[in-house]
Amino acid sequence: MSRPAVLFPLFADVETLEGIGPKAAKLLPALGIERPRDFLFTLPYAVIDRRLRASIRDAVLPATVTVEVEVGAHVPARRKGGPVRVFVRDAATEFQLVFFHLKGDYLAKQLPTGQRRIVSGKVEIFDGLAQMVHPDHILRPEEARELAEFEPVYPLTAGVTQKQMARAAGAALMRAPALSEWIDPALLAREGWPGWQAALEAAHQPKGAADCAPEAPARLRLAYDEMFAHQLTLSLARTAFRRGKGRASVGDGHLQGRVRAALPYEPTAAQERAIAEIAADMGCDKRMSRLLQGDVGSGKTLVAFMALLNAVEAGGQGVMMAPTEILARQHFDGLKPLAESAGVTLDILSGRDRGTERAAKLKALAAGQLQVLVGTHAVFQKDVAFHDLRLAIIDEQHRFGVEQRKELGAKGIAADVLVMTATPIPRSLALAQYGDMDVSVLDEKPPGRTPVKTALISSGRYEEVVAHLRQAVAEGRQAYWVCPLVEESELVDLIAAEDRFKTLRAALGEGVVGLVHGQMAPADKDAAMADFVAGRSKVLVATTVIEVGVNVPNASIMVIERAETFGLAQLHQLRGRVGRGAAESTCLMMYQPPLSEAAERRLQILRESEDGFRIAEEDLAMRGAGDLVGTAQSGLPRFRVADLDRQAALMAVAQSDARALLATDPELTGPRGQAARVLLWLMGKDEAIRFIAVG
């Protein structure tokens, strides 16, 4: 299947557009513009009112004003490089035009004394006089028609001018073809959105600031087009994934019963619900694609293990994968007692396994003697073969791409996939990121977890904090000390962590303090963690390596230095490392005064709430989607028009609309389906088209 001919002009070379030469073509990719279609979706972010006024007196200065003037005297610069002034008079008052660094007779030609001109630019009062410095436009009265009443302001990159952007966007608009409508007619009517071409024109030719706002009907419509194309792609991927031959894995519950009997507490209602949802998915012949989302300490491990046992009871194997060796070890340690109570064989495979040890594990795995495997990316290696893989669990999904999910699925004969995340994600982002999956949420905490007391302390009280630690260590307790996030540079983070390690070691004594950071060799990192887990070291100085998943029940103090440099979700994750045992736990957030308003609000929210979902919603409201998950590794789509922060509600509409369309027209062959195909091509969703082709 190839791109429809009607779209060819939009996918031509960008140099085919008016005003774009080879030089500009090389600079435009910095704005994400490589083809004419990209200009359509690079919308102006502001608009300048260039309507002609009688006089600058009508304006509240400073302001951009367009007036017709009579040109008066030219006053040359008093010193070399000084300003040249030209007096002009509009219908009501006199003011000056000011120019710097002019060459030759430019002014005499542009502004001949005694003639009339239209000037447009910013007018300000300077030393009591109204001035327009370097007007944006100088036109003869007969050229007035050339000046647009409202001038769009486009994003720029070095070497590209507003004039070029406006011309090229105008030329791209001329190429936008009439396309059949892909939006559900009832939705279009309800929202009062314009058609596609009309929306593009309105967005590129704003008549005022309101037309540039995310709430403007034309912008909402274009944002919806992007979200709808994204959700269609996810739904097609989901259908293709589930269309792959699935196998029903139905357990008889005998192993799960043993684990339940050994548990010191009853699972929460949320855990029971998630266990049942996963078992139902595994029991049908379509492949499972489910996300298990649970806040810090909500008991995901038990839910995951019950799912793994379901696979084993059905006669197969299960695998659980984590993004780092530290986390994989920890899952292994967490699952070991559960595996022992169930009587199933469990082992771990990591990059550390070599030679005969590795060979023995692989042999047991291929023979089916090893029932549950825990591992890192090492599980993807070519020589790792399962006897009968039924379920693959992936922890902390945002570190794994969709591609790796497919690879893993390919390892087993139609293995079910369960993804886990401990990062509570606001619904709109969960839909954008995981729209192809069903979601189970753990929103209750199991009994036995103590609430964490959170306190804010200014960095001036450092000595008090160290004294508090000395006391805690003497009582046999353990603590984390997290170093600030310095300008996203691992090197600077490292220096900060090493310095803090030295000062704390000097204060608390040799052998008491450990250090772990991202630049260490994996074996050293594991050794430092192992010392802390075993209680040999009492205080662990760390960069944010420990943010996700580290479990040391004896650690009851978390000190976060320069807490104001972290995001809300990150602080919530770090705090979740303590409060895992019976001891009363504290999180001390040290900050450097004075705090900005935003930082103060972030720290206050954390003091008030331990609910990760509430914190995530607040975080989204404060920081925006891109920052929230760090777009580079988040799996969040990069939208050109859609604004996930301000148009979040549209994402849910787009998902249900996409799923509804595919339910009635799975091959997209009906009239609206055909239009939706054109939308997918237009949005560059070529992989979605392949999913249809596969069908």
C-alpha positions as CSV (number, residue, x, y, z in Angstrom):
1,M,0.0,0.0,0.0
2,S,1.4,3.4,-0.9
3,R,0.6,7.0,0.0
4,P,-2.4,8.4,-1.8
5,A,-1.5,10.6,-4.8
6,V,-3.6,13.4,-3.4
7,L,-1.0,13.9,-0.6
8,F,2.1,13.9,-2.9
9,P,2.5,17.7,-3.0
10,L,2.6,17.8,0.8
11,F,5.4,15.2,0.9
12,A,7.5,16.8,-1.8
13,D,10.9,18.3,-1.1
14,V,10.6,21.3,1.2
15,E,12.6,23.4,-1.3
16,T,9.7,23.2,-3.7
17,L,8.0,25.8,-1.5
18,E,8.1,29.5,-2.3
19,G,10.9,31.3,-0.4
20,I,12.7,28.1,0.8
21,G,16.2,27.8,-0.8
22,P,18.9,25.2,-0.1
23,K,20.2,27.2,2.8
24,A,16.9,27.5,4.6
25,A,16.1,23.8,3.8
26,K,19.2,22.8,5.9
27,L,18.1,25.0,8.8
28,L,14.4,24.0,9.0
29,P,14.9,20.5,10.5
30,A,15.8,22.3,13.8
31,L,12.0,23.2,13.8
32,G,11.0,19.7,12.8
33,I,10.2,20.8,9.3
34,E,11.4,18.5,6.5
35,R,8.4,18.5,4.1
36,P,5.6,20.9,3.1
37,R,3.2,19.0,5.4
38,D,5.3,19.9,8.4
39,F,4.6,23.6,7.7
40,L,0.9,22.9,7.9
41,F,1.3,21.7,11.5
42,T,3.8,24.3,12.6
43,L,1.2,26.8,13.8
44,P,1.8,30.5,14.7
45,Y,2.1,31.0,18.5
46,A,1.0,34.7,18.5
47,V,-0.5,37.3,16.2
48,I,0.4,41.0,15.6
49,D,-2.4,43.4,14.9
50,R,-1.3,45.5,11.9
51,R,-4.6,47.2,11.2
52,L,-4.2,50.8,10.1
53,R,-5.0,53.5,12.8
54,A,-5.3,57.3,12.4
55,S,-2.7,58.0,15.1
56,I,-0.4,56.5,17.6
57,R,-2.4,58.5,20.2
58,D,-5.2,55.8,19.9
59,A,-2.8,53.2,21.3
60,V,-1.8,52.3,24.9
61,L,2.0,52.4,24.6
62,P,4.2,50.5,24.3
63,A,2.4,48.8,21.4
64,T,2.8,47.7,17.8
65,V,1.1,50.4,15.7
66,T,0.4,50.9,12.0
67,V,-0.1,54.5,10.9
68,E,0.1,56.6,7.8
69,V,2.6,59.5,8.2
70,E,4.1,62.5,6.5
71,V,7.9,62.3,6.5
72,G,9.7,65.3,8.0
73,A,13.3,66.2,8.7
74,H,16.2,63.7,8.9
75,V,18.6,64.3,11.9
76,P,22.0,62.6,11.2
77,A,23.8,60.7,13.9
78,R,25.8,62.9,16.4
79,R,28.6,60.4,16.6
80,K,29.8,57.4,14.6
81,G,27.4,54.5,15.0
82,G,24.9,56.7,16.8
83,P,21.2,56.7,15.9
84,V,19.8,58.5,12.9
85,R,16.3,60.1,13.6
86,V,13.5,60.9,11.2
87,F,10.6,63.1,12.3
88,V,7.2,62.0,11.1
89,R,3.7,63.2,11.7
90,D,0.5,61.2,11.7
91,A,-3.1,62.6,11.7
92,A,-2.8,63.8,15.3
93,T,0.8,64.0,16.6
94,E,4.5,63.9,15.8
95,F,7.0,61.2,16.7
96,Q,10.4,59.8,15.6
97,L,11.6,56.9,13.7
98,V,15.0,55.8,14.9
99,F,17.6,53.8,13.0
100,F,21.1,52.4,14.0
101,H,24.0,51.3,11.8
102,L,22.6,52.4,8.5
103,K,24.6,52.1,5.2
104,G,24.6,54.8,2.4
105,D,21.5,56.5,1.3
106,Y,19.0,53.8,2.4
107,L,16.9,56.3,4.4
108,A,16.8,59.0,1.7
109,K,15.3,56.4,-0.6
110,Q,12.9,54.8,1.9
111,L,11.7,57.9,3.6
112,P,12.0,61.0,1.3
113,T,11.1,64.2,3.2
114,G,7.7,65.6,2.3
115,Q,6.3,62.2,1.1
116,R,3.7,60.0,2.7
117,R,4.4,56.5,4.0
118,I,2.8,53.7,6.0
119,V,5.0,52.6,8.9
120,S,4.3,49.7,11.3
121,G,6.3,48.7,14.3
122,K,6.7,49.0,18.1
123,V,6.2,52.5,19.5
124,E,7.6,53.3,23.0
125,I,8.1,56.5,25.0
126,F,11.8,57.3,25.5
127,D,12.8,60.5,27.4
128,G,9.3,61.8,27.1
129,L,9.3,61.3,23.2
130,A,7.4,58.6,21.2
131,Q,9.8,56.6,19.1
132,M,9.5,53.7,16.7
133,V,12.9,52.0,16.5
134,H,13.6,50.2,13.2
135,P,10.0,49.9,11.8
136,D,9.0,46.3,10.8
137,H,7.4,47.7,7.6
138,I,7.7,50.9,5.5
139,L,5.3,51.0,2.6
140,R,4.0,53.6,0.1
141,P,0.3,54.3,0.6
142,E,-0.6,52.5,-2.6
143,E,1.2,49.3,-1.2
144,A,-1.0,49.3,1.9
145,R,-2.9,46.2,0.6
146,E,0.3,44.1,0.9
147,L,0.3,44.4,4.7
148,A,-1.9,41.7,6.3
149,E,-4.2,43.2,9.0
150,F,-3.2,40.3,11.3
151,E,0.4,39.0,11.0
152,P,1.0,35.5,12.4
153,V,4.2,35.0,14.5
154,Y,5.9,31.6,13.8
155,P,8.5,29.8,15.8
156,L,12.0,30.5,14.3
157,T,15.4,29.0,14.2
158,A,18.7,30.9,13.5
159,G,18.9,32.0,9.9
160,V,15.2,31.7,9.1
161,T,13.0,34.9,9.1
162,Q,9.3,35.4,9.9
163,K,8.8,36.5,6.3
164,Q,10.2,33.2,5.0
165,M,8.1,31.2,7.5
166,A,4.9,33.0,6.6
167,R,5.5,32.7,2.9
168,A,6.3,29.0,3.0
169,A,3.3,28.3,5.3
170,G,1.1,30.2,2.9
171,A,2.5,28.1,0.0
172,A,2.0,24.9,1.9
173,L,-1.6,25.9,2.7
174,M,-2.3,26.3,-1.1
175,R,-1.3,22.6,-1.4
176,A,-3.6,21.3,1.3
177,P,-6.1,19.2,-0.7
178,A,-9.8,18.8,0.0
179,L,-10.1,15.5,1.9
180,S,-13.0,13.5,3.0
181,E,-14.0,13.9,6.7
182,W,-12.5,11.3,9.1
183,I,-14.0,12.7,12.3
184,D,-17.3,11.2,13.4
185,P,-20.0,13.6,12.1
186,A,-21.9,13.7,15.5
187,L,-18.7,14.7,17.3
188,L,-17.9,17.4,14.7
189,A,-21.3,18.9,15.1
190,R,-21.3,18.6,18.9
191,E,-17.9,20.4,19.2
192,G,-18.6,22.9,16.4
193,W,-15.3,22.2,14.8
194,P,-14.5,23.4,11.3
195,G,-13.5,21.1,8.4
196,W,-9.8,20.2,7.9
197,Q,-9.0,22.8,5.3
198,A,-10.9,25.5,7.1
199,A,-9.2,24.6,10.4
200,L,-5.8,25.0,8.8
201,E,-6.7,28.3,7.3
202,A,-8.1,29.7,10.5
203,A,-5.0,28.5,12.5
204,H,-2.5,30.0,10.1
205,Q,-4.5,33.3,9.6
206,P,-5.5,34.2,13.2
207,K,-7.6,37.3,13.7
208,G,-6.5,37.8,17.3
209,A,-4.9,36.2,20.3
210,A,-7.9,34.0,21.0
211,D,-7.3,32.2,17.6
212,C,-3.8,31.2,18.9
213,A,-5.1,29.7,22.1
214,P,-5.2,25.8,22.5
215,E,-9.0,26.2,23.1
216,A,-9.7,27.8,19.7
217,P,-12.0,25.5,17.7
218,A,-9.6,25.3,14.7
219,R,-6.7,24.3,17.0
220,L,-8.8,21.8,18.9
221,R,-9.8,20.2,15.7
222,L,-6.2,19.9,14.4
223,A,-5.1,18.6,17.8
224,Y,-7.9,16.0,17.7
225,D,-6.7,14.9,14.3
226,E,-3.2,14.1,15.7
227,M,-4.6,12.3,18.8
228,F,-7.1,10.3,16.7
229,A,-4.4,9.2,14.3
230,H,-2.2,8.2,17.3
231,Q,-5.0,6.3,18.9
232,L,-6.0,4.6,15.6
233,T,-2.3,3.4,15.3
234,L,-2.3,2.1,18.9
235,S,-5.7,0.3,18.4
236,L,-4.5,-1.2,15.1
237,A,-1.3,-2.4,16.8
238,R,-3.3,-3.8,19.7
239,T,-5.6,-5.6,17.2
240,A,-2.6,-7.0,15.3
241,F,-0.9,-8.1,18.5
242,R,-4.1,-9.8,19.8
243,R,-4.8,-11.3,16.4
244,G,-1.5,-13.2,16.7
245,K,-2.4,-16.7,17.8
246,G,-3.1,-16.6,21.5
247,R,-3.3,-19.6,23.8
248,A,-5.6,-19.9,26.7
249,S,-3.6,-20.4,29.9
250,V,-6.0,-21.6,32.6
251,G,-4.6,-22.5,36.0
252,D,-6.3,-24.8,38.5
253,G,-5.3,-22.6,41.4
254,H,-3.4,-25.2,43.4
255,L,-0.1,-23.3,43.4
256,Q,-1.8,-20.0,44.0
257,G,-3.6,-21.5,46.9
258,R,-0.3,-22.5,48.6
259,V,1.0,-18.9,48.3
260,R,-2.3,-17.5,49.8
261,A,-2.0,-19.9,52.7
262,A,1.5,-18.7,53.4
263,L,0.7,-15.0,53.3
264,P,0.6,-13.2,56.7
265,Y,-2.2,-10.9,55.5
266,E,-5.2,-10.9,53.2
267,P,-4.7,-9.4,49.7
268,T,-6.5,-6.0,49.2
269,A,-9.6,-5.7,47.1
270,A,-7.6,-3.9,44.4
271,Q,-5.1,-6.8,44.3
272,E,-7.9,-9.4,44.1
273,R,-9.5,-7.4,41.2
274,A,-6.2,-7.2,39.3
275,I,-5.5,-10.9,39.8
276,A,-8.9,-11.8,38.4
277,E,-8.6,-9.4,35.4
278,I,-5.3,-10.9,34.5
279,A,-6.5,-14.5,34.9
280,A,-9.5,-13.7,32.7
281,D,-7.2,-12.3,29.9
282,M,-4.8,-15.3,30.1
283,G,-7.7,-17.7,30.0
284,C,-9.0,-16.5,26.6
285,D,-7.4,-17.3,23.3
286,K,-6.5,-13.7,22.4
287,R,-3.1,-12.5,23.5
288,M,-3.1,-10.4,26.7
289,S,-1.7,-6.9,26.5
290,R,-2.3,-5.3,30.0
291,L,-0.8,-2.6,32.1
292,L,-0.6,-3.1,35.9
293,Q,-0.3,0.3,37.4
294,G,0.2,0.6,41.1
295,D,1.6,3.2,43.4
296,V,4.7,2.7,45.5
297,G,4.0,-0.2,47.9
298,S,0.6,-1.2,46.5
299,G,1.6,-4.8,46.2
300,K,2.3,-5.3,42.5
301,T,4.8,-8.2,43.2
302,L,2.1,-10.5,44.6
303,V,-0.3,-9.8,41.7
304,A,2.5,-10.4,39.2
305,F,3.5,-13.7,40.9
306,M,0.0,-14.9,40.9
307,A,-0.1,-14.3,37.1
308,L,3.2,-16.2,36.8
309,L,1.8,-19.1,38.8
310,N,-1.3,-19.2,36.5
311,A,1.1,-19.8,33.6
312,V,3.0,-22.5,35.5
313,E,-0.3,-24.2,36.5
314,A,-1.3,-24.3,32.9
315,G,1.8,-26.2,32.1
316,G,4.0,-23.4,30.9
317,Q,6.7,-20.9,32.0
318,G,6.8,-17.3,33.0
319,V,9.5,-14.6,32.8
320,M,9.8,-11.3,34.6
321,M,12.0,-8.6,33.3
322,A,13.4,-5.4,34.9
323,P,15.4,-2.6,33.3
324,T,18.5,-2.9,35.6
325,E,20.4,-5.6,37.3
326,I,19.7,-4.1,40.8
327,L,16.0,-4.3,40.1
328,A,16.1,-7.8,38.6
329,R,18.0,-9.0,41.8
330,Q,15.4,-7.3,43.9
331,H,12.5,-8.9,42.1
332,F,14.3,-12.2,42.5
333,D,14.7,-11.7,46.2
334,G,11.1,-10.6,46.5
335,L,9.7,-13.6,44.6
336,K,12.0,-16.3,46.2
337,P,9.9,-16.8,49.4
338,L,6.7,-16.8,47.4
339,A,8.2,-19.4,45.0
340,E,9.3,-21.6,47.9
341,S,5.9,-21.5,49.4
342,A,4.4,-22.6,46.0
343,G,7.1,-25.1,45.4
344,V,8.1,-23.8,41.9
345,T,11.6,-23.5,40.5
346,L,12.8,-19.9,40.1
347,D,16.1,-18.5,38.9
348,I,17.7,-15.3,37.7
349,L,19.6,-14.7,34.4
350,S,21.7,-11.6,34.1
351,G,24.7,-10.2,32.2
352,R,26.8,-11.5,35.1
353,D,26.2,-15.2,34.3
354,R,29.1,-16.7,32.4
355,G,30.3,-20.1,31.2
356,T,29.0,-23.3,32.7
357,E,26.7,-21.5,35.2
358,R,24.9,-19.7,32.3
359,A,24.8,-22.9,30.2
360,A,23.2,-24.9,33.0
361,K,20.5,-22.2,33.4
362,L,19.8,-22.2,29.7
363,K,19.6,-25.9,29.6
364,A,17.1,-26.0,32.5
365,L,15.0,-23.3,30.8
366,A,14.9,-25.1,27.4
367,A,14.0,-28.3,29.1
368,G,11.1,-26.7,31.1
369,Q,12.7,-27.6,34.5
370,L,13.0,-23.9,35.2
371,Q,9.5,-22.6,35.6
372,V,9.9,-18.9,36.4
373,L,12.8,-16.8,35.2
374,V,13.8,-13.3,36.4
375,G,16.1,-11.2,34.3
376,T,17.3,-8.0,32.6
377,H,17.6,-7.3,28.8
378,A,19.9,-10.4,28.8
379,V,16.7,-12.5,28.4
380,F,16.5,-11.1,24.8
381,Q,19.7,-12.8,23.7
382,K,19.5,-15.2,20.8
383,D,20.7,-18.3,22.8
384,V,17.9,-17.9,25.4
385,A,15.2,-20.4,24.5
386,F,12.1,-21.3,26.6
387,H,10.4,-24.7,26.7
388,D,6.9,-23.1,26.7
389,L,6.8,-19.4,27.5
390,R,3.2,-18.4,28.4
391,L,3.6,-15.1,30.2
392,A,6.1,-12.2,29.9
393,I,6.0,-9.5,32.6
394,I,7.9,-6.3,32.0
395,D,8.6,-4.0,34.9
396,E,8.9,-0.2,34.5
397,Q,7.6,-0.2,30.9
398,H,8.9,3.3,30.1
399,R,12.4,1.9,29.9
400,F,11.3,-0.6,27.3
401,G,10.1,0.3,23.8
402,V,7.1,-1.3,21.9
403,E,9.7,-3.0,19.7
404,Q,11.2,-4.8,22.7
405,R,7.7,-5.9,23.8
406,K,7.3,-7.4,20.3
407,E,10.7,-9.2,20.5
408,L,9.8,-10.7,23.8
409,G,6.4,-11.8,22.5
410,A,8.2,-13.5,19.7
411,K,10.2,-15.6,22.1
412,G,7.2,-17.5,23.3
413,I,4.6,-19.1,21.2
414,A,2.1,-16.2,21.5
415,A,3.0,-15.3,25.1
416,D,0.7,-13.0,27.0
417,V,2.3,-9.7,28.0
418,L,1.8,-7.9,31.3
419,V,3.5,-4.6,31.8
420,M,4.0,-3.1,35.3
421,T,4.8,0.4,36.4
422,A,5.1,2.0,39.8
423,T,4.8,5.4,38.4
424,P,1.2,6.6,38.8
425,I,0.3,8.2,35.4
426,P,-2.5,10.7,34.9
427,R,-5.2,9.2,32.8
428,S,-4.6,11.4,29.7
429,L,-1.0,10.4,29.6
430,A,-1.7,6.8,30.3
431,L,-3.9,6.8,27.2
432,A,-1.3,8.5,25.1
433,Q,1.4,6.1,26.3
434,Y,-0.4,2.9,26.8
435,G,-3.5,3.3,24.6
436,D,-2.9,-0.1,23.1
437,M,-3.3,-1.8,26.5
438,D,-6.0,-2.6,29.0
439,V,-5.2,-1.2,32.4
440,S,-5.5,-2.6,36.0
441,V,-5.0,-0.2,38.8
442,L,-3.9,-0.9,42.4
443,D,-5.2,2.0,44.3
444,E,-5.0,0.6,47.9
445,K,-2.1,-0.1,50.2
446,P,-1.7,-3.5,51.8
447,P,-1.8,-3.6,55.6
448,G,1.4,-3.3,57.5
449,R,2.9,-0.4,55.6
450,T,3.5,2.6,57.9
451,P,2.7,6.1,56.7
452,V,5.9,8.1,56.1
453,K,6.2,11.4,58.0
454,T,7.4,14.1,55.6
455,A,9.2,17.2,56.8
456,L,10.7,20.2,55.0
457,I,14.1,21.5,56.3
458,S,16.2,24.3,55.0
459,S,19.8,23.4,54.0
460,G,21.1,25.7,56.7
461,R,20.1,23.0,59.2
462,Y,22.5,20.4,57.7
463,E,24.3,19.8,61.0
464,E,21.0,18.9,62.7
465,V,20.2,16.4,60.0
466,V,23.6,14.7,60.4
467,A,23.1,14.6,64.2
468,H,19.7,13.0,63.7
469,L,21.3,10.4,61.4
470,R,24.1,9.7,63.9
471,Q,21.4,8.9,66.5
472,A,19.4,6.7,64.1
473,V,22.5,4.7,63.1
474,A,23.3,4.2,66.8
475,E,19.8,2.7,67.2
476,G,20.4,0.3,64.4
477,R,18.3,2.1,61.7
478,Q,19.3,2.7,58.1
479,A,19.0,5.8,55.9
480,Y,19.2,6.9,52.3
481,W,20.8,10.2,51.4
482,V,19.8,11.3,47.9
483,C,22.0,13.9,46.2
484,P,20.6,16.8,44.1
485,L,19.9,16.5,40.5
486,V,22.4,19.0,39.0
487,E,21.6,20.3,35.6
488,E,20.8,16.8,34.2
489,S,24.6,16.1,33.9
490,E,25.6,12.8,35.3
491,L,29.2,14.0,35.7
492,V,28.2,16.9,38.0
493,D,25.7,14.7,39.8
494,L,28.6,12.3,40.4
495,I,30.9,15.0,41.9
496,A,28.0,16.1,44.2
497,A,27.4,12.5,45.3
498,E,31.1,11.8,45.9
499,D,31.6,15.0,47.9
500,R,28.6,14.3,50.1
501,F,29.8,10.7,50.6
502,K,33.2,12.0,51.9
503,T,31.6,14.6,54.3
504,L,29.2,12.0,55.7
505,R,31.9,9.4,56.1
506,A,34.0,11.9,58.0
507,A,31.0,12.7,60.3
508,L,29.7,9.2,60.8
509,G,32.8,7.0,60.6
510,E,34.4,4.5,58.2
511,G,32.3,1.7,56.9
512,V,29.0,3.3,57.9
513,V,28.4,5.1,54.6
514,G,28.0,3.5,51.2
515,L,27.9,5.2,47.8
516,V,26.0,4.2,44.6
517,H,25.6,6.3,41.4
518,G,24.9,5.8,37.7
519,Q,28.6,5.9,36.5
520,M,29.8,3.0,38.7
521,A,30.6,-0.4,37.2
522,P,27.6,-2.7,37.6
523,A,29.5,-5.1,39.9
524,D,30.5,-2.2,42.2
525,K,27.0,-0.8,42.2
526,D,25.6,-4.3,43.1
527,A,28.2,-4.7,45.9
528,A,27.3,-1.3,47.4
529,M,23.6,-2.2,47.3
530,A,24.2,-5.6,48.7
531,D,26.2,-4.1,51.7
532,F,23.2,-1.8,52.4
533,V,20.6,-4.5,52.0
534,A,22.6,-6.8,54.4
535,G,22.9,-3.9,56.8
536,R,26.7,-3.7,56.6
537,S,26.5,-0.1,55.6
538,K,24.0,2.1,57.4
539,V,23.7,5.2,55.2
540,L,23.5,4.9,51.4
541,V,24.5,8.1,49.5
542,A,23.0,7.9,46.1
543,T,22.0,9.8,42.9
544,T,18.5,9.0,41.6
545,V,19.6,5.4,40.6
546,I,17.6,4.2,43.6
547,E,14.4,5.9,42.5
548,V,12.6,2.9,41.3
549,G,12.0,-0.3,43.2
550,V,14.8,-0.7,45.7
551,N,13.4,-2.5,48.7
552,V,15.2,-2.4,52.1
553,P,12.6,-2.8,54.9
554,N,15.1,-1.7,57.6
555,A,15.7,1.7,55.9
556,S,13.4,4.2,57.6
557,I,15.0,7.6,56.8
558,M,15.1,9.2,53.4
559,V,17.0,12.5,53.2
560,I,16.6,14.3,49.8
561,E,19.1,17.1,49.4
562,R,18.0,20.1,47.3
563,A,14.5,18.6,47.1
564,E,13.3,21.6,45.1
565,T,15.4,20.4,42.1
566,F,13.3,17.3,41.7
567,G,9.9,16.8,40.1
568,L,6.9,15.7,42.2
569,A,6.6,12.2,40.8
570,Q,10.3,11.7,41.4
571,L,10.1,12.9,45.0
572,H,7.1,10.6,45.6
573,Q,9.0,7.6,44.2
574,L,12.1,8.4,46.4
575,R,9.9,8.7,49.5
576,G,8.4,5.3,48.7
577,R,11.7,3.7,49.3
578,V,11.1,4.0,53.1
579,G,8.1,3.0,55.2
580,R,8.5,-0.6,54.0
581,G,9.1,-2.1,57.4
582,A,7.5,-1.8,60.8
583,A,9.6,1.1,62.0
584,E,8.2,4.6,61.8
585,S,9.7,6.3,58.8
586,T,10.6,9.9,57.9
587,C,11.4,11.7,54.7
588,L,13.4,14.9,55.2
589,M,13.2,17.2,52.2
590,M,16.1,19.6,52.4
591,Y,15.8,22.7,50.3
592,Q,17.8,25.8,49.5
593,P,15.9,29.0,50.4
594,P,14.4,31.1,49.0
595,L,12.0,28.7,47.3
596,S,10.2,29.6,44.1
597,E,6.4,29.6,44.2
598,A,6.3,26.4,42.1
599,A,8.9,24.6,44.2
600,E,7.1,25.5,47.4
601,R,3.8,24.2,46.0
602,R,5.4,21.0,44.9
603,L,6.9,20.3,48.4
604,Q,3.6,21.3,50.1
605,I,1.6,18.8,48.0
606,L,4.0,16.0,49.1
607,R,3.6,17.0,52.7
608,E,-0.1,16.7,52.4
609,S,-0.6,13.6,50.3
610,E,0.8,10.1,49.9
611,D,-1.6,9.3,47.0
612,G,0.5,8.9,43.9
613,F,-2.3,9.4,41.5
614,R,-3.3,12.8,43.1
615,I,0.4,13.7,43.0
616,A,0.7,12.8,39.4
617,E,-2.3,14.8,38.4
618,E,-0.9,17.8,40.3
619,D,2.5,17.2,38.6
620,L,0.9,17.3,35.2
621,A,-1.0,20.5,36.0
622,M,2.2,22.1,37.1
623,R,4.9,20.9,34.7
624,G,3.2,19.7,31.6
625,A,3.4,16.3,29.9
626,G,6.8,16.6,28.3
627,D,8.6,17.3,31.5
628,L,6.6,14.8,33.5
629,V,8.0,11.7,31.8
630,G,11.1,13.1,30.2
631,T,10.0,12.8,26.6
632,A,13.2,11.3,25.3
633,Q,12.6,7.9,27.0
634,S,8.9,8.0,27.7
635,G,7.2,6.5,24.8
636,L,5.1,9.6,24.8
637,P,4.3,10.7,21.2
638,R,5.6,14.0,20.1
639,F,2.7,16.0,18.9
640,R,3.0,19.1,16.7
641,V,-0.3,20.7,17.5
642,A,-1.9,18.8,20.3
643,D,-1.1,20.0,23.8
644,L,-1.4,17.2,26.3
645,D,-1.5,19.5,29.2
646,R,-4.4,21.7,28.0
647,Q,-6.3,19.4,25.7
648,A,-6.0,16.2,27.8
649,A,-9.7,15.4,27.8
650,L,-9.6,15.0,24.0
651,M,-7.3,11.9,24.3
652,A,-10.0,9.8,25.9
653,V,-12.5,10.8,23.2
654,A,-9.9,10.0,20.5
655,Q,-9.4,6.5,22.0
656,S,-13.0,5.5,22.3
657,D,-13.7,7.0,18.8
658,A,-10.8,5.0,17.3
659,R,-11.8,1.8,18.9
660,A,-15.5,2.3,17.9
661,L,-14.5,3.0,14.3
662,L,-12.3,-0.2,14.2
663,A,-15.1,-2.2,15.8
664,T,-17.5,-1.4,13.0
665,D,-14.9,-1.2,10.2
666,P,-11.8,-3.2,11.2
667,E,-10.2,-3.0,7.7
668,L,-11.0,0.7,7.3
669,T,-12.7,0.1,4.0
670,G,-16.0,2.1,4.5
671,P,-16.2,5.8,3.6
672,R,-15.1,7.1,7.0
673,G,-12.5,4.2,7.2
674,Q,-11.0,5.3,3.8
675,A,-10.8,8.9,5.1
676,A,-9.1,7.7,8.3
677,R,-6.5,5.8,6.1
678,V,-5.7,9.1,4.4
679,L,-5.3,10.7,7.8
680,L,-2.8,8.0,8.9
681,W,-0.7,8.6,5.7
682,L,-1.0,12.4,6.3
683,M,0.3,12.0,9.9
684,G,3.2,9.8,8.8
685,K,1.7,6.8,10.6
686,D,3.1,4.4,8.0
687,E,3.4,1.6,10.5
688,A,-0.4,1.7,11.2
689,I,-1.0,1.1,7.5
690,R,1.2,-2.0,7.7
691,F,-0.9,-3.3,10.6
692,I,-4.0,-3.0,8.3
693,A,-2.1,-4.8,5.5
694,V,-1.2,-7.6,7.9
695,G,-4.9,-8.0,8.7
